[in-house]
Amino acid sequence: AQGFTIFAVLASIMYAGQSEQSGPTPPKPNRSSTS
């Protein structure tokens, strides 16, 4: 059960990150550039 929970949490985080990204470029370097 724990393994499944960890996988679900990881997938959720990854999905949320992808949802925030409008394009293929990651947000980390993009934010650095904007700053």
N, C-alpha and C positions, 0 to 999 in steps of 0.2 A: 504493500500500500504506500509506504514511504517513497519508494522509487517512482511510483506513478505520480505522486503528489509533486515531487521535485521536477519531474519532466513537465508536468502541467504548468507549474510556476515558470519554469524556464521558457516554455513555448509562449506563455502569456506575455512575458517580458519582451521576448523577441518580436512577437506580433505587435505589441504596443510601439516598439521602436520603429518597425516598418511603417506602421500607420502614421506616425509623426512625419516620417520622411516623405516628401512630395516626389523626390527623384531618386535615382540610384546612388547619388553621392551621399555619403554618411554625414550626419549633422555635426559631428565633432569638428572636423576641419572647417566646415562651413561657418560655424560659430566663431572659430578662431579668426577666420578671414574677416568676418563682420566686425569683430572686436578690433 
